[in-house]
Amino acid sequence: MADTRVVVIGAGATGLTLAVDLARRGVEVVIFEKGAEPFAGSRGKGLQPRTLEVFDDLGVVEAISAIARPYPEVDVYDGENKIAEHVMSEVREATEDVPHPNLLMLPQWKTEEILRERLAGLGVRVSFGREVTGFEQDEDGVTVALADGETVRASYLVGADGGRSLVRKSLGIGFEGDTFETERMIVGDVRAAGLGRDRTRVWVRDGAMALAMFPLPGTDHFQFMAPLAADDPPFLTDSAFDHLVGRVTSGVTLKEIVWRSLYRVNIRMAARFRSGRVFLAGDAAHVHSPAGGQGLNTGVQDAYNLGWKLAAVLAGAPAALLDTYEAERLPVAAGVLGISTALYRRAGEGQAEAFRRGEETQQLGLAYPHSPLSEGPGSGLRAPNVRLADGRELFDLLRGPHATLLAPAGHPSPPAGIKIVAVDEPLRRAFGITSGDVLLIRPDGYVGFHGTPGKLESYLPALRTAQGRQPGSRPEKAMSRSSGGAPGSAGTSRPM
Ligand SMILES: Cc1cc2nc3c(=O)[nH]c(=O)nc-3n(C[C@H](O)[C@H](O)[C@H](O)COP(=O)(O)OP(=O)(O)OC[C@H]3O[C@@H](n4cnc5c(N)ncnc54)[C@H](O)[C@@H]3O)c2cc1C
């Protein structure tokens, strides 16, 4: 009989990120995926700078960077004629404060493969072919029912189960927004001849984007995206792909279609991200248009926001810490949805700048200034990297599951789970720390507190158990897992 603290439903980018973050914190986590094997498509291929920082902390950025590449420049064609060139995202030099400055392209299946390998290294394997069919929560935990008849009892459940989330529907949480029924797109991964791999190519027809082919790094595939005209049937046959290519290009032929999907643009957000012991993250909580590469990235950061809070509460921190997940992530998701929707509209109108990706999509500026966890000047902002006077990099010191206290030399040792770094001149300058003050960087790299050591004392109880248990506090007990049969009196919730 295994003990489980957290059940994660869905092994997409969001669920995998959360499972990695929990596992590296020593939290017992089970991740169920209804697919019998890993998902094969390139879908969310854009990794934003902030996501790369998260991946750096989680120990996967090197594996990602070894294959991922900046987006190539975009050539726009009308038939055989090249009519424009665009830079989707300027390639920037790394700076001291932003070591990962570029939007990188990597097929989503590859990102997930790298996260799965990291998770396996932490001793957790995805349970493929295990569909969750319902769950029931009570005061002490959640009973999760699987299609194969097994039930699992856990302290918390996270629905990272995608846009059609069973968890969200079971909770009866509204998913407000629009589905653009007439705005359909054929998406696929293809092998093709007649075009090089050094550029992204876009073809227009009647002034609007008709086909885009993105050369996917680490493969010999292109991601194929073709909006369907209102009168096109929603077909996914080989000949349909050939037809979409043939009507706008000359000399390009498809050799193989390795993955294909019909995509309907959905722009929606859940009314709540939490109900009791159950949380929503990633596409389960918000779905975006593909423009601007925000969906996967926002899900990764949901997971990164939630992971340390779940670990802290399981170790004895006040349960109110979990309220800050929705308080922080719901406004961020709403803002990000606005950005991706605006970009999608511009692309639909054929505007040239629709291909440009500025700072607003990089997610480095996302912040939680109004969070109940933000106290003092600059709190809620992302902590930048800083090169310390002794040559060390702040990001190297932040890496790992702990929080970090920047304090004057001689400050008493903080509680377990918080590392102390002596404030030097570069840190003072970067964070505007005035003499005698301290600054606390949360485990997810945001400034939580900035002020006097005295005030820190009253701030700390919410965070201090992020790693170690607070003396005298009682951690939540692990939940048990049982095999076979219905989940007893708990019953199951089912989607409506
Ligand atoms: C064409 C296209 C291009 C895109 N481009 C980008 C981009 O450039 N950048 C970007 O950030 N995003 C992009 N996205 C969006 C991105 O793919 C999604 O936001 C991302 O996949 C969300 O990840 P997730 O883990 O939250 O959900 P998903 O990837 O949907 O994963 C959910 C998982 O849960 C599993 N599941 C569902 N129900 C159950 C159940 N009951 N039991 C067990 N398992 C279950 C599913 O099988 C699935 O594997 C794009 C999407 C498309 C379609």
The ligand as an ORCA input file, in Angstrom:
! r2SCAN-3c Opt
* xyz 0 1
  C      -1.160     24.530    -32.653
  C      -0.818     24.874    -31.250
  C       0.265     25.673    -31.024
  C       0.562     26.033    -29.739
  N       1.648     26.825    -29.540
  C       2.006     27.154    -28.286
  C       3.217     27.865    -28.047
  O       3.964     28.217    -28.980
  N       3.539     28.142    -26.760
  C       2.718     27.777    -25.730
  O       3.043     28.113    -24.582
  N       1.592     27.068    -25.925
  C       1.218     26.734    -27.165
  N       0.112     25.965    -27.372
  C      -0.705     25.554    -26.226
  C      -0.121     24.368    -25.486
  O      -0.001     23.244    -26.323
  C      -1.017     24.033    -24.299
  O      -1.244     25.226    -23.572
  C      -0.353     23.010    -23.389
  O      -0.358     21.741    -23.984
  C      -1.076     22.910    -22.056
  O      -0.443     21.961    -21.255
  P      -1.233     21.228    -20.108
  O      -0.242     20.299    -19.493
  O      -1.893     22.228    -19.231
  O      -2.398     20.447    -20.832
  P      -2.310     19.289    -21.925
  O      -1.064     19.380    -22.726
  O      -3.605     19.315    -22.643
  O      -2.205     17.968    -21.057
  C      -3.304     17.447    -20.340
  C      -3.098     15.959    -20.197
  O      -4.091     15.442    -19.322
  C      -4.477     14.178    -19.808
  N      -5.813     13.889    -19.257
  C      -6.959     14.545    -19.530
  N      -7.990     14.026    -18.835
  C      -7.465     12.993    -18.095
  C      -8.025     12.069    -17.172
  N      -9.331     12.090    -16.863
  N      -7.232     11.150    -16.589
  C      -5.900     11.127    -16.885
  N      -5.320     11.981    -17.780
  C      -6.087     12.909    -18.359
  C      -4.460     14.343    -21.320
  O      -4.367     13.093    -21.978
  C      -3.233     15.208    -21.509
  O      -2.067     14.457    -21.742
  C      -0.241     25.577    -28.649
  C      -1.312     24.740    -28.878
  C      -1.599     24.387    -30.168
  C      -2.755     23.465    -30.425
*
